[in-house]
Amino acid sequence: MKKDPRHRAREAALQILYQWEVGRQDVVAASETFFAHQWPNAEPPTDQFRAFATALARDTVDRLPTIDPIIAETSERWRPERMAVLDRLILRMATCEMLRDPTTPPAVVIDEAIELARTFTTEESVKFINGMLDAIRKKIEVL
């Protein structure tokens, strides 16, 4: 089954965020490095794909002062920095997308995040992310 280009771009954004988080690299530099090394001998991604992935990763990092308090308030017992890296990054990215793009239905953002969690994390994380994002969606709706 061929994946939707926007889903693949979200996967790329998550991988850029992982490189930013673990490598402590500027997010734009992480994006450039990711695209230089991910497709060295393959047909490069379209400009639209690359722009969507880079913008989502960059916007997520830029909005952390807003995003992390929402996640911390929602999780009650867990500060974002104590969560598993990929769980935290998926939550941040989905929260960013719900905040920045009201034209994408929150259900779509949550479904995409759950698919990312299924690809990159554990079944336990999938349940955690689903519950967290549903609660975050409700908080964002009243903002």
DARA-V861663 format. One record per residue. N is the residue number from 0. PSI is psi in whole degrees, -180 to 180 (NA if undefined). NEAR is the number of other ideal C-beta (glycine too) atoms within 10 Angstrom. D_FIRST is the distance of its C-alpha to the first C-alpha in Angstrom with 1 decimal. Layout:
BEGIN
N_PSI_NEAR_D_FIRST / N_PSI_NEAR_D_FIRST
END
This chain:
BEGIN
0_128_3_0.0 / 1_133_5_3.8 / 2_148_12_6.4 / 3_137_11_9.5 / 4_-36_13_12.3 / 5_-33_16_14.7 / 6_-44_14_12.7 / 7_-37_15_12.6 / 8_-37_23_16.2 / 9_-38_25_17.1 / 10_-44_17_15.8 / 11_-43_23_18.1 / 12_-41_27_20.9 / 13_-42_25_20.8 / 14_-36_18_21.2 / 15_-45_30_24.0 / 16_-37_28_25.6 / 17_-45_17_25.5 / 18_-40_19_27.2 / 19_-47_23_29.7 / 20_-51_17_30.5 / 21_-39_11_30.8 / 22_-6_11_32.2 / 23_45_8_34.5 / 24_149_16_33.6 / 25_140_13_33.9 / 26_-35_20_30.6 / 27_-41_14_30.8 / 28_-39_13_31.6 / 29_-40_24_28.7 / 30_-47_24_26.3 / 31_-44_15_28.0 / 32_-45_16_27.8 / 33_-51_23_24.1 / 34_-29_18_23.2 / 35_-36_10_25.8 / 36_-23_9_24.5 / 37_-33_13_20.7 / 38_48_13_20.4 / 39_-35_8_23.7 / 40_3_4_22.6 / 41_170_7_19.3 / 42_125_6_19.1 / 43_155_12_20.2 / 44_159_18_18.4 / 45_160_11_19.8 / 46_-37_8_23.0 / 47_-43_11_21.5 / 48_-51_16_18.8 / 49_-42_18_21.5 / 50_-43_12_24.0 / 51_-49_19_21.9 / 52_-47_25_21.1 / 53_-44_21_24.8 / 54_-40_14_26.3 / 55_-43_24_24.5 / 56_-47_30_25.6 / 57_-46_20_29.1 / 58_-37_18_29.6 / 59_-47_25_28.7 / 60_-44_20_31.4 / 61_-31_13_33.8 / 62_8_16_33.6 / 63_-37_14_34.1 / 64_-23_7_37.7 / 65_-41_12_36.4 / 66_-50_23_33.1 / 67_-40_17_34.6 / 68_-35_12_37.4 / 69_-45_22_35.1 / 70_-45_24_33.0 / 71_-43_16_36.3 / 72_-36_11_37.9 / 73_-39_20_34.9 / 74_-19_18_34.6 / 75_-59_7_38.4 / 76_-13_6_38.7 / 77_120_16_36.4 / 78_148_12_36.8 / 79_-38_20_33.6 / 80_-14_9_35.0 / 81_-8_10_35.3 / 82_160_21_31.6 / 83_142_14_29.1 / 84_-52_13_28.0 / 85_-37_20_24.3 / 86_-48_22_25.2 / 87_-45_20_27.8 / 88_-40_26_25.6 / 89_-44_30_22.9 / 90_-45_25_25.7 / 91_-47_24_27.5 / 92_-44_25_24.6 / 93_-40_30_23.7 / 94_-43_28_27.4 / 95_-46_24_27.8 / 96_-38_21_25.2 / 97_-34_25_26.9 / 98_-40_18_30.2 / 99_-22_15_29.6 / 100_82_13_27.4 / 101_-10_9_28.6 / 102_-22_5_26.6 / 103_119_13_23.3 / 104_137_12_23.7 / 105_-34_18_24.3 / 106_-37_11_21.9 / 107_-45_13_19.0 / 108_-45_22_20.4 / 109_-44_20_20.8 / 110_-42_15_17.3 / 111_-43_20_15.9 / 112_-40_24_18.6 / 113_-40_18_17.7 / 114_-40_17_14.0 / 115_-43_22_15.7 / 116_-40_25_18.2 / 117_-36_13_15.7 / 118_-41_14_14.3 / 119_-9_16_17.8 / 120_-156_18_20.4 / 121_168_13_21.6 / 122_-35_9_21.4 / 123_-41_11_24.9 / 124_-38_18_24.0 / 125_-47_19_21.3 / 126_-44_12_24.1 / 127_-49_20_26.5 / 128_-42_24_24.4 / 129_-49_15_23.6 / 130_-43_12_27.4 / 131_-47_23_28.5 / 132_-33_26_26.4 / 133_-42_13_27.5 / 134_-40_16_31.1 / 135_-41_24_30.7 / 136_-45_18_29.4 / 137_-39_11_32.6 / 138_-44_14_34.7 / 139_-35_15_33.3 / 140_-28_9_33.8 / 141_-2_5_37.5 / 142_NA_8_37.9
END
